[in-house]
Amino acid sequence: MPDRSFRLMLLLALLGLGLFVAHLLIGPVPIGIPDVLGSLFGHDGDPGLRRIVLEVRLPEAITALCAGGGLAVCGLLMQTLFRNPLAGPSVLGISSGASLGVALLLLAGPLWGIVGSAPDLAVIIGAFSGAMVVLVLIMVADRRMGDGVALLIVGLMIGYLCSALISVLQVASSEAALKGFVLWGMGSFGDVILARLPWLVLPVLAGISIALFLVKPLNALLLGADYAASQGVSVRPVRRWIMWTTGLLAGVITAFCGPIAFLGLATPHVARGLCRTSDHRVLMPVSILCGALLGLACGLVVKWPGLGEGIPLNAVTSLMGAPVVAWILLSGNRWARTA
């Protein structure tokens, strides 16, 4: 690995560490570094501050880090697989499937007498189930067609179908149920409690690990499936691994955090601009670090003192990500063309 790439990764890691620590310090209740260290390492201190650090701020910081890094991997995998700089985690319809699962639970559940007020765990299960159903449909379509462009179209059509069904459910739902669904759709890093954190962290780590093992075939896929096959890459199994990995990451993150906009789409382009290469041996870890850093930064903006609870997470991610997408469309830069 070139020295420049190593220094870049080290710098990003240090910035991410700084933002992670800031997550523990900053909030409606200011907490100093000694109190944070005492809470983390079990020293005597204010039990109220200890509870805030361990049960609120630490899970939120870890969630932001995992969601940002995981979505960045999803975006990079999709952009490489489809050779499309505007592909992202939502391109296969997996996020839409998760949204439909939550809509069926929150909006249609009370109508059918299934739930009166869905608990958080039920929402997580509904979102993940919806994402996995869509992923299975995508895998069946891939087995029948085996064409990347057709698969991309199928994913988009599934996304449109899910959105249409959600619109129908919204019209028929009560005001309280609709409010709950809209709030979930705004996205949040602060809804994951400490006891459920492993159910987010472990699948994300598994997905990222698989993606890191795929860097060599991903480099071959940059020049197309035919070239990759000529280099000895088993294109169809690799494509399925990519889709399963994307589905796992996007499904789990959407289930716990809601549909997070733009992070997965924009982060790989930020990483390309920083490392100035499309070699996935460098681009993959840089994308993970950039995604984690951006996730932490967005979460910090949302919880910044004085801003209150009025800024949705997706508003912040969109304000950061939309200019990047516009830059991709208008500049025609070489990093976008190599995606």
C-alpha positions in Angstrom: 0.0 0.0 0.0 1.4 3.4 -0.9 2.6 5.7 1.9 0.1 8.4 0.8 -2.9 6.0 1.1 -1.7 4.8 4.5 -1.4 8.4 5.7 -4.8 9.2 4.4 -6.4 6.2 6.2 -4.6 7.2 9.4 -5.8 10.8 9.2 -9.4 9.6 8.5 -9.2 7.2 11.5 -8.0 10.0 13.8 -10.7 12.3 12.6 -13.3 9.6 13.2 -11.9 9.0 16.7 -12.2 12.7 17.4 -15.9 12.7 16.2 -16.6 9.6 18.2 -15.3 11.2 21.4 -17.3 14.4 20.6 -20.4 12.2 20.4 -19.8 11.2 24.0 -19.1 14.8 25.2 -21.7 16.8 23.3 -25.5 16.8 23.8 -28.2 18.6 25.7 -26.4 17.8 28.9 -22.7 18.7 28.7 -20.3 16.0 30.0 -16.6 16.5 30.6 -13.8 14.1 29.6 -13.2 12.9 33.2 -16.9 12.0 33.6 -16.9 10.2 30.2 -13.7 8.2 31.1 -15.1 7.4 34.5 -18.3 6.1 32.9 -16.5 4.0 30.4 -14.1 2.4 32.8 -16.3 1.9 35.8 -14.9 4.6 38.1 -17.1 6.2 40.7 -19.0 9.2 39.5 -22.5 10.6 38.9 -24.8 7.7 38.1 -27.0 10.0 36.0 -24.1 11.0 33.8 -22.9 7.4 33.6 -26.3 6.3 32.4 -26.3 9.0 29.7 -22.9 8.0 28.4 -23.4 4.2 28.4 -27.1 4.0 27.5 -27.6 6.9 25.2 -24.5 8.5 23.7 -22.3 5.4 23.3 -24.9 3.3 21.4 -25.7 6.4 19.3 -22.1 6.9 18.4 -21.5 3.2 17.6 -24.7 3.2 15.5 -23.6 6.2 13.5 -20.2 4.7 12.9 -21.6 1.3 11.7 -24.4 2.8 9.6 -22.0 5.2 7.8 -19.4 2.6 7.1 -21.9 -0.1 6.1 -23.8 2.2 3.7 -20.6 3.4 2.1 -19.7 -0.3 1.4 -23.2 -0.8 -0.1 -22.8 2.2 -2.4 -19.3 1.2 -3.5 -20.4 -2.4 -4.3 -23.4 -1.2 -6.3 -21.5 1.4 -8.2 -18.9 -1.2 -9.2 -21.3 -4.0 -10.0 -23.5 -1.8 -12.3 -20.6 0.5 -13.4 -23.0 3.4 -12.6 -21.8 6.3 -10.5 -25.4 7.1 -9.4 -26.0 3.6 -8.0 -26.5 3.3 -4.3 -27.9 1.0 -1.6 -31.5 1.7 -2.7 -30.9 0.7 -6.3 -32.1 -2.9 -5.7 -35.2 -1.8 -3.9 -34.0 -3.3 -0.5 -34.6 0.0 1.4 -38.0 0.3 -0.2 -38.8 -3.3 0.9 -37.8 -2.4 4.5 -40.0 0.7 4.4 -42.9 -1.5 3.1 -42.4 -3.9 6.0 -42.6 -1.1 8.5 -45.6 0.4 6.7 -47.5 -2.9 6.9 -46.8 -3.0 10.6 -47.4 0.6 11.6 -50.1 1.6 9.0 -51.9 -1.6 8.2 -51.4 -3.4 11.5 -53.9 -1.4 13.5 -56.5 -1.7 10.7 -56.2 -5.5 10.8 -56.1 -5.6 14.6 -52.6 -7.0 14.6 -50.9 -4.3 16.7 -52.2 -1.2 18.4 -48.8 0.4 18.9 -45.9 -1.5 17.5 -42.9 -1.7 19.8 -39.4 -0.8 18.6 -38.4 -4.4 18.2 -41.4 -5.2 16.0 -40.5 -2.3 13.8 -36.9 -3.7 13.4 -38.2 -7.1 12.6 -40.7 -5.8 10.1 -38.1 -3.7 8.3 -35.6 -6.5 8.1 -38.2 -8.9 6.9 -39.3 -6.6 4.2 -35.7 -6.1 3.1 -35.0 -9.8 3.0 -38.2 -10.6 0.9 -37.1 -8.1 -1.7 -33.5 -9.5 -1.7 -34.9 -13.0 -2.3 -36.9 -11.7 -5.2 -33.8 -10.0 -6.6 -31.8 -13.2 -6.3 -34.6 -15.2 -8.1 -34.6 -12.6 -10.9 -30.8 -12.8 -11.2 -31.0 -16.5 -11.5 -33.5 -16.3 -14.3 -32.0 -13.3 -16.2 -28.3 -13.1 -15.4 -28.1 -9.6 -16.9 -26.9 -6.7 -14.8 -28.9 -4.0 -16.6 -32.1 -6.1 -16.5 -31.5 -6.7 -12.8 -31.0 -3.0 -12.2 -34.4 -2.3 -13.8 -36.1 -5.0 -11.8 -34.7 -3.5 -8.6 -36.0 -0.1 -9.5 -39.4 -1.5 -10.4 -39.6 -3.3 -7.1 -38.8 0.0 -5.4 -41.5 1.8 -7.3 -44.0 -0.9 -6.4 -43.1 -0.8 -2.7 -43.5 3.0 -2.8 -46.9 2.7 -4.5 -48.1 0.3 -1.8 -46.9 2.5 0.9 -48.8 5.5 -0.6 -52.0 3.4 -0.6 -51.4 2.4 3.1 -50.8 6.0 4.0 -54.1 7.1 2.6 -56.0 4.4 4.6 -54.1 4.8 7.9 -54.9 6.8 11.0 -53.2 10.1 11.8 -51.3 8.6 14.8 -50.0 5.6 12.7 -49.0 7.9 9.8 -47.1 10.2 12.2 -45.2 7.2 13.6 -44.3 6.0 10.1 -43.1 9.5 9.0 -40.9 9.8 12.0 -39.3 6.4 11.3 -38.7 7.5 7.7 -36.8 10.6 8.9 -34.0 8.3 10.1 -32.2 8.3 13.4 -29.0 7.0 15.0 -30.5 7.4 18.5 -33.1 4.6 18.6 -30.7 1.6 19.2 -30.5 0.6 22.8 -27.3 -0.9 24.3 -28.8 -4.4 24.6 -29.7 -4.6 20.9 -26.5 -3.0 19.6 -24.8 -6.4 18.9 -27.6 -7.2 16.5 -26.6 -4.2 14.4 -22.8 -4.3 14.9 -22.2 -8.0 14.2 -24.1 -8.2 10.8 -22.4 -4.9 9.7 -19.0 -6.3 10.6 -19.8 -9.5 8.7 -20.9 -7.6 5.6 -17.8 -5.3 5.7 -15.5 -8.4 6.1 -17.1 -10.1 3.0 -16.7 -6.9 1.0 -13.0 -6.7 1.9 -12.5 -10.2 0.6 -14.1 -9.2 -2.7 -11.7 -6.4 -3.6 -9.8 -8.4 -6.2 -12.9 -9.4 -8.3 -14.3 -5.9 -7.8 -11.2 -4.5 -9.5 -11.7 -6.9 -12.4 -15.4 -5.9 -12.7 -14.4 -2.2 -13.2 -13.7 -3.1 -16.8 -16.8 -5.2 -17.3 -18.0 -8.7 -16.8 -16.3 -10.0 -19.9 -12.9 -8.8 -18.8 -13.5 -10.1 -15.3 -14.3 -13.5 -16.7 -11.2 -13.5 -18.9 -9.2 -12.9 -15.7 -10.6 -16.0 -14.1 -13.4 -14.3 -12.0 -16.6 -16.4 -11.6 -18.8 -13.4 -12.4 -22.2 -14.8 -11.4 -21.2 -16.1 -7.9 -19.3 -12.9 -7.3 -22.4 -10.9 -8.3 -24.5 -12.9 -5.9 -22.0 -12.3 -3.1 -22.2 -8.6 -3.8 -26.0 -8.6 -3.7 -26.2 -10.7 -0.6 -23.7 -8.5 1.1 -25.5 -5.3 0.0 -28.8 -6.8 1.1 -27.5 -7.7 4.5 -25.9 -4.3 5.2 -28.8 -2.2 3.8 -31.5 -4.4 5.4 -29.9 -4.3 8.9 -29.0 -0.6 8.8 -32.5 0.4 7.5 -34.2 -1.8 10.1 -32.3 -0.1 13.0 -31.9 3.4 11.7 -34.6 3.9 9.1 -33.9 4.7 5.4 -30.8 6.9 5.5 -30.5 9.1 2.4 -27.4 9.9 0.3 -24.6 8.4 2.6 -24.3 5.3 0.5 -24.5 7.1 -2.8 -22.1 10.0 -2.0 -19.5 8.5 0.2 -17.7 6.4 -2.4 -17.2 9.5 -4.6 -15.8 11.4 -1.7 -13.4 8.5 -1.1 -12.4 8.4 -4.8 -11.7 12.1 -4.7 -9.5 11.7 -1.6 -7.5 8.7 -2.6 -7.5 9.4 -6.4 -7.7 5.7 -7.4 -10.3 3.1 -8.2 -8.2 0.3 -6.8 -10.5 -1.3 -4.3 -7.6 -2.4 -2.1 -7.3 1.3 -1.2 -10.8 2.5 -2.1 -12.7 0.0 0.0 -11.1 0.9 3.4 -11.1 4.6 2.6 -14.8 4.4 1.8 -15.5 2.6 5.0 -13.6 5.3 7.0 -15.2 8.2 5.1 -18.7 6.6 5.6 -18.1 6.2 9.3 -16.7 9.7 9.6 -19.7 11.2 7.7 -22.2 9.2 9.8 -20.6 10.5 13.0 -20.6 14.1 11.6 -24.3 13.9 10.6 -25.2 12.5 13.9 -23.3 15.2 15.7 -25.1 17.9 13.8 -28.5 16.4 14.7 -27.7 16.4 18.4 -25.8 19.7 18.5 -26.9 21.8 21.6 -29.3 24.6 20.6 -30.6 22.8 17.6 -33.1 20.7 19.6 -34.7 17.6 18.2 -36.2 19.4 15.2 -33.6 18.5 12.5 -34.2 15.1 11.0 -31.2 13.0 10.2 -32.2 12.6 6.6 -32.3 16.4 6.2 -28.6 16.6 7.3 -27.5 13.7 5.1 -29.3 15.1 2.1 -27.8 18.6 2.6 -24.3 16.9 2.7 -25.0 14.4 -0.1 -27.1 16.2 -2.6 -24.2 18.6 -3.6 -22.0 15.6 -4.2 -24.5 14.0 -6.5 -25.0 17.3 -8.4 -21.2 17.5 -8.7 -21.1 14.0 -10.2 -23.8 14.9 -12.8 -22.4 18.3 -13.8 -18.6 17.8 -13.7 -18.2 14.5 -15.5 -15.1 13.9 -13.4 -12.8 10.9 -14.0 -13.6 9.3 -10.6 -17.3 9.1 -11.4 -16.5 7.5 -14.8 -14.4 4.8 -13.2 -17.2 3.9 -10.7 
